[in-house]
Amino acid sequence: MPQLVQQVIDVLRLELMLQLGLATLCGGWIGLEREFSGKPAGLRTNILICVGATLFTSLSLVMAEGRGDPARVAAQVLPGVGFIGAGTILHTRGSVTGLTSAATIWVVAAIGMALGSRAYTEAIGTTLLVMFVLYGLGRIEKLVARSAAETHLQIHARPEATIVADLESLIRRTGLEVQRTASRQENVDLVIEFDLRGPKRLHNEVLGSVVHHPGVRAVSTGE
């Protein structure tokens, strides 16, 4: 009887279906958190990456039986995932965003590879750990942000129609909070003032981004 059950499992590839189902659940759970956070790599992306990594790893074990190294096919998953992860990282005038999404994609692929190699406990445990990092530590970051630094930014810029909106959008993309915006004409320049609040490490990034904006003539901080 046990042999018959094993034969049915082998013929119908039930274990592979189980692995792909778990990959959908694990990748989907992580992707759902990314989707709610408004990140570029959301629900469908994480599911597909996890399912793909699972299938490639499982097939590599089947194809390599008695004929070669099973790790060769699975190892090619990493360069492919790295290419996808690089696509989520944006570098805009000194500001880098998307690193967490890229790291999430990398870990989701690892979870898929674990499922494909039958390491179910490790895969599910890693999924729980990732969710704790993304959701639980996100709240801690918000608590830290409450005691963050404040900066008064004064910018002398060319009097272009969209310069204020462009600079405010640039600042917000770095993750800083814009508490106040004001502008006035001063000779040939448009003087724009921003009161900013957020983690200290982001203030220098903002300063570098604003300085390199083509419409900005000069930047100063403080009162």
N, C-alpha and C positions, 0 to 999 in steps of 0.2 A: 504493500500500500504506500509506504513512504517513497518508494522508487517511482510509482505511478504519478504521485503528486509532483515529484521533482521533474518528471518528463513533461507533465502538463505545463509546469512553470517555464521549462526550457523552450517548449514549442511555442507557447503564446508570448514569450518574452515578458512575463508578468513582472519580473524584478526590474526590468528596464522601465516599464510603465510606472512602477512605484517610484523609481528614482526621478523620472521626469515629473511626476505629480508632486513629489517633495520639492523639486527644483522650482516648480511653479509657485508653490506656497511660500518657500523661503525667499525667493527673489521678489515675489509679489508683495510680501509683508514689508520688506525693506524699500521696495519701489514705491509703495503707498505712502510711506513717511516722506520720501523725497518728493512725491507728487504734491502732498499737502504743503510742503515747504516751498513749493514753486521752483524747484530745481530743474535744470535741463534734462537730466537723466532720471526719468520718473518711473511709473508703474510698468509700462510695456518694455522699456529698455532693460530694466533690471531682470524682468522675467525672462526675456529672450537671451540675455547674457548667461543667466544661471542655467537655463535649459540647454543652451548650446554647449556650454562647458561640460555639463553632465553627459550629454550625448557623445561628444568627442572623446571624453575620458573612457566612457563605457565601451565605445567601439574600438578604441585603441587597445584595450585589454583583450577584446575578442580577436582582432586582426593579428595581434602579436603572439597568440598562443602557439608556442613551439617554433615560431618563425623570426622572432626578434625582440627588441626592447619595447615594452608597452608604453614606456614614458616618452617615446619620441613624438608620437602624435599629440599626446596631452601637453607636452612642453610647448608646442606651437600655439596653444591657446593663449599663453602669456603675452607674446608679441602682438597678437591680434587685439587682445583686451587693452594693452597699452596704447595702441593706436586709437581705439575708441575713447579711452580715458583722456588722451591728449586733446581730443576734439571738444571736451567739456571745459577745458581750461582756457580762460580768456585773459589776455594781457593787453591792457588799455592804458597807455601813457603812465606806466609805472605801477598801475594797480592790477593785481592778479586775483582772479576769482575762479571758482570752480574746482579748487583743489580737493575739497571734501567729496564732491561728486565723483571725481576721478578716483579717489581712494576707495570710495564705496563700490564702484564698478570693479575695481581690482579684487576687493574682498568677496564680492558676489560671485565672481568667476572662480575664486578659490573654493567657495562653498559648493558650487556646481561640480568642480573636480573632485571634491571630497565625496559627494553623493555618487558620482560615477564610479568611484573606486570602493564603494560600499562602506565608507566611513560615516555612517549615519549619525552616530552620537556626536562626532566632531562637527559635522555640518550643522546640525540643529543647535548645538551649543554655541557655535560661532554666530549663528543668526541671532540668537538671544543676546549675545554680547554686543553685536553691531547695533541692535535696536536700543540697547541701554546707552551706548555711546552717542547715537544720533538723537535720541529723544531725551534721555535722562540728563546727559551732560549739556544739552542745549539749554535747559533751564538754569544750570549753573552758570553758563556763559551770560545769560540775561541778568543774573544777580551780580556778576562781576561788572557788567556794563553799567549798572546803576551807580557804581562808584568810579566811573571812568573819568578821564580828563576832559577839560573844556578848552576850546581854542576860539579866539576871535580872529577871523581872517579878513584882511582888507586887501582888495584886488583892484589894481588900475588896469582897465581893459579898453579895447577899442569899442566905440559906441555902436555895436552891431545889434540888430533887432532881437536876435535869439541868444545873445551871449549869457544873460542871466540864467535862463532856463538850461542852457548847455552846461554851464558850470555847476549848477545845482544838481543836475542829473549825474554829472561826473563824480561829484562828491558823494552822492547817495550810493553809487555803485560800489564804492569802497567799503560801505558798511557803517559809515558815520551818520549820526542823526543831525539834521539841519534844524536847529531850534529857532533861528531868526534869519531873515533875509532882508536887506535894504540896499537901495542903490540911489545914486545922485550924480548929476553931471558936474564935472569939475574941469574947467578949461576944455581941452580936447579929449579928455579921458572920461570914461564912465567908471565911477568908483562904486564897487560892489562890496558889501560887508556880509559875512556869514558868521553866525555863532554856532559852533559845532560841538558835539558831545559824542564820546565813544571811547573804545579801548585806546590806550596811549600809542600802541604800535601803529595804529592806522593814521594818526595825525601826520606823521612824516611822509607816509605814502600819498596822502591827499596833497600835501604841499608840493611834492615832486610832480604829481599829475597836473596840478593847476599851473605850475611854473612852465610846463612844456606845452600848455594849450596855445595854439597859434594866435588867439585873440587877446592874450594876456600880456601886458607890458611889464608889470611889477607886482610883487606880492609881499605883504608884511603881516606879522602876527602880533597879537597883544593889543592893548588899548592905545 
